[in-house]
């Protein structure tokens, strides 16, 4: 019996975004979340198909259902666009990325 491969680390796909998240979280005094941001996994895209949205899930969750107890929404203050995190019991479960330049997948960059 084979198991599905783990989703990729966000830092391998969008390293610039992860660096930005870490800096913004540290600036907000969210040191533990800043540490956790390094190990986020890209579980699934938002799927809304809005052209301004590049949001993604970092933990499995049924779309359209509430997160429940232990959930908090954490808006950050980036230089451009909007970054908002959904955090459940101290774990980042969703990264809302809105009105920003397109994210570039670092895995697709060709070596020099």
Protein Blocks (a to p, Z undefined) as FASTA:
>chain_A
ZZddddddfklmmmmlmmmmmmmmmmnopmmlmmmmmmpccfbcfklopakbccdcfbdc
dehiaebehiacdddddfbhjdddddeehiafbdcdehiacdddfklpccZZ
